[in-house]
Amino acid sequence: MDKYMVSNLTPRDLEFFISRRYLDETSRLALERIINLKVQIADIGLALQEVDNEAAEIGKDQDRLRENIKALSETADARQLIARYVAKANEQETRIEQLTNERRTKIAARQQLQLQLEAAIRALALDRKLQGKP
């Protein structure tokens, strides 16, 4: 006897259950919804990681720009290059603001999906109890 937790099911598990005809249509649809929500949550997690990585890269680049500006400020002929570095830093600050807003939006979306996932799992468990199944 194999034991599966609904929260750990994968699309492959669902395909197996369908191929073996272990599920009725209602259960199949409920499990598909749960798995779809899990996939969406994972996708948002990956997108958040990309946002964090980009923000970290910008942070490193800004450190480099600050060091260059400091070194160049000691020479009189470097005004044009300093202006270029300041302009780039300004663009990066705008991008950091965008990334921060993107991150907040993604976190809120992930939280909403997590709530939907938990509700779907509870609904499936409740439905099975009402049907007298373990």
C-alpha positions in Angstrom: 0.0 0.0 0.0 1.4 3.4 -1.0 0.6 6.5 0.9 0.4 10.0 -0.7 0.0 13.4 0.9 -2.1 15.7 -1.2 0.2 18.6 -0.5 3.1 16.6 -2.0 1.4 15.4 -5.2 3.1 16.1 -8.5 1.7 16.1 -12.0 3.4 12.8 -12.5 1.5 11.3 -9.5 -1.8 12.6 -10.9 -1.0 11.0 -14.4 -0.3 7.7 -12.6 -3.6 7.9 -10.7 -5.5 8.7 -13.9 -3.9 5.9 -15.9 -4.7 3.4 -13.2 -8.2 4.8 -12.8 -7.8 5.3 -9.1 -9.8 8.6 -9.2 -13.3 9.6 -10.0 -13.8 12.7 -12.1 -14.5 15.0 -9.1 -11.3 13.9 -7.3 -9.3 14.2 -10.5 -10.5 17.8 -11.0 -9.8 18.7 -7.4 -6.3 17.2 -7.5 -5.6 19.0 -10.9 -6.5 22.3 -9.3 -4.3 21.6 -6.3 -1.3 20.7 -8.5 -1.9 23.7 -10.7 -1.9 26.0 -7.7 1.4 24.4 -6.5 2.9 24.9 -9.9 1.9 28.6 -9.9 3.3 29.0 -6.4 6.6 27.4 -7.5 6.8 29.6 -10.6 6.3 32.7 -8.5 9.1 31.5 -6.2 11.4 31.2 -9.2 10.4 34.7 -10.3 11.1 36.1 -6.9 14.6 34.5 -7.0 15.2 36.2 -10.3 14.2 39.5 -8.9 16.4 39.0 -5.9 19.3 38.0 -8.1 18.9 41.1 -10.3 18.7 43.4 -7.2 21.9 41.8 -5.8 23.7 42.3 -9.1 22.6 46.0 -9.2 23.9 46.4 -5.6 27.3 45.0 -6.6 27.4 47.3 -9.7 26.5 50.3 -7.6 29.3 49.5 -5.1 31.7 49.5 -8.1 30.3 52.7 -9.4 30.7 54.4 -6.0 34.3 53.3 -5.8 35.0 54.6 -9.3 33.4 57.9 -8.6 35.4 58.3 -5.4 38.6 57.5 -7.2 37.8 59.8 -10.1 36.7 62.7 -7.9 40.4 63.1 -7.0 41.2 64.0 -10.6 40.1 67.1 -12.4 39.7 65.6 -15.8 37.1 63.0 -14.9 33.9 65.0 -14.7 32.3 63.5 -17.8 33.0 60.0 -16.6 31.6 60.8 -13.2 28.5 62.2 -14.8 28.1 58.9 -16.7 28.5 56.8 -13.6 25.9 59.0 -11.7 23.5 58.7 -14.6 23.9 54.9 -14.6 23.4 54.8 -10.8 20.2 56.8 -11.2 18.9 54.3 -13.8 19.7 51.5 -11.4 17.9 53.2 -8.6 14.8 53.4 -10.8 15.2 49.7 -11.6 15.6 48.8 -7.9 12.3 50.6 -7.2 10.6 48.6 -9.9 12.1 45.4 -8.6 10.9 46.2 -5.1 7.3 46.8 -6.4 7.5 43.6 -8.5 8.7 41.7 -5.4 5.8 43.0 -3.3 3.3 42.1 -6.0 4.7 38.6 -6.4 4.7 37.9 -2.7 1.1 39.0 -2.5 0.2 36.8 -5.4 2.0 33.9 -3.9 0.3 34.4 -0.5 -3.1 34.5 -2.3 -2.3 31.3 -4.2 -1.1 29.6 -1.0 -4.5 30.5 0.7 -6.3 29.0 -2.4 -4.1 25.9 -2.2 -4.9 25.4 1.5 -8.6 25.9 0.9 -8.5 23.4 -2.0 -6.8 20.8 0.2 -9.2 21.4 3.0 -12.2 21.1 0.6 -10.8 17.8 -0.8 -10.3 16.4 2.7 -13.7 17.5 3.8 -15.4 16.1 0.7 -13.7 12.7 1.3 -14.8 12.7 4.9 -18.4 13.4 3.9 -18.2 10.6 1.4 -17.0 8.3 4.2 -13.5 7.8 2.7 -10.3 8.1 4.7 
